Amino acid sequence: MVTNEKIKNDLLSRLKRAKGQISGLEKMIEKNASCSDILMQISAVRAAIGKIGVLIMQNYMRDCFISEDKEIFEEKIEELVRSFSKFIR
């Protein structure tokens, strides 16, 4: 969960931009844009979504390392590892 308002606002802003890029892709396809241009836009969308995922993962890692209780810390690390594995697939 993202609790920091600055980070949350940044993520929401990035998501809105990515949403706009996807809408742009739809229009490009409707207007028969060149395959090269469409692929470049897809690359931009993938990069934007990837960056959003990285920022969420960074926030998640910071939250995991806050606990001082060793048992809780180890559980959080295992959860983090599972989440990271899912993210990089």
C-alpha positions, 0 to 999 in steps of 0.5 A: 500500500502506498501511504505517502501522498507525494508518491501516490500523487506521482504514481497517479499522474504517471498512470494518467499519462500512460492512459493518455499514451494508450488512447493515443495508440488507439487513435494511431491504429484507427488512423492507420499510422505506420507500424514503426510509429505504433511500435515506438508508442508501444515502447513508450507505454511499456517504459511508462508502466515499467517505471510505475512498477519500479516506483511501487516496488521501491516503496514496498521495499522501504516499507518492508525494512521498517520493522525491527521485529526479526520475525516480522522482518523475515516474513516481510522479506519473503513477501517482498521476494514473492512480489518481486518475482511476480513483477519481473515476469 
